[in-house]
Amino acid sequence: MKTTNTFSIHFWLKRVAERRDGKSPIYVRITVNGRRAELSLQEYVRPDYWCSKTGRVTFRAPGAQKINDNLTQVHSDLIECRKVLKGDGIFITAQLIKSRYLGVDKPLSTLMELIKYHKDRELKKLEKGTAKNYGATEKYLYQFIKTKYKTTDVNLGQIDYAFVLSFENYLRNCKPLMKSQPLGNNGIMKHLERFKKMTTIACKLDCIKKDPFAFFNAKFKPYDRQYLTIEELILIEELDLTDIGLRRVRDCFVFACYTGLSYVDVKWLRPEQVVVGIDGDEWIFTKREKSKTSVKVPLLNRAKEVLEKYSDTGYGKNKELLLPVYSNQKCNAYLKKIVAKCKIDKNISFHAARHTFATTVTLANGVPLETVSKLLGHRRLSTTQIYARVMEKKISEDIALLKTKLKLSHVTIENSVSRSS
């Protein structure tokens, strides 16, 4: 019986992955005998400029010709990949055509090749802040193999559970890349997590036969999340500041304390993200930059006051940013000055605003944990439960203080009774 091999290439717009600028990524779908493989082409266009029938960008779009020429080239390259595979007598699948197009159907053989592959193919998918951390992990890996194996590269076949343990031990005893960033336990675990993501790719490409991290358990040490009490928050809110930079940082920080938004989400907040919610009041509808999860936060009065303050100075006009947010480093430097002026003995960064929202503003005022989890944009309730444990610790401290006061009261009463008798 004669079998029919079907093959098609289809370009489409992934609308659910819309970015902050309103553009969505263009994908190509390869289908062979009903089985699909999809690939992002790193091209972006607004949905109203995309023609689904032709699978191309309409000529009204800026840079349309360049994008369409790229899509035509991709189409031609994929057909050529199929032709070469067929000529080699290889059983053709959609995934194999995709791998040949990406140049990854040939196995990686060394650690440096894996690091280069990860840098070329995977890092571009990550946020800049996340991607830059891999640079340090790569440097530590290079130093490790140079120290232990007296060479500049090792075969992937040498990477096993013992290799992972040796690398962990090296990190615990080596000199840090920067004196200002010593390697603590949690930092070491993060380096191992990044290395694991690389080896997982090697496993998927069948370059490593056995997962070297299969029996490795990353052990993070819990740490206290810094947050402000309501008294401390009010101190910061009411602090008289003459410097415009300090005032702006204080206001943006206070806004984050009453919305739970992270630094980057506050920084890129735009007027169209403030909408009328189900209750007829103003809400923020956005997506977390870090996880891309949807977040819907009702605007509390203090947060509204901050927005109103800066709307009078021109912010939020013509779809511009709503708040004057400085760089993260500058914000944190200014916050240290603000906290010092308030005589608050805590190491507060901009991210402490998110913790303050979770603890002082919501949980401490009876907002259920499940609701707080939604407001923060957490994917798992267990992530939010960390803040519940913080509140339990606070309750424990308050009760201990109460016990001390009650004990002193009883002693005072007993002494008074003894003197009167």
Disulfide bonds with the S-S distance in Angstrom:
none
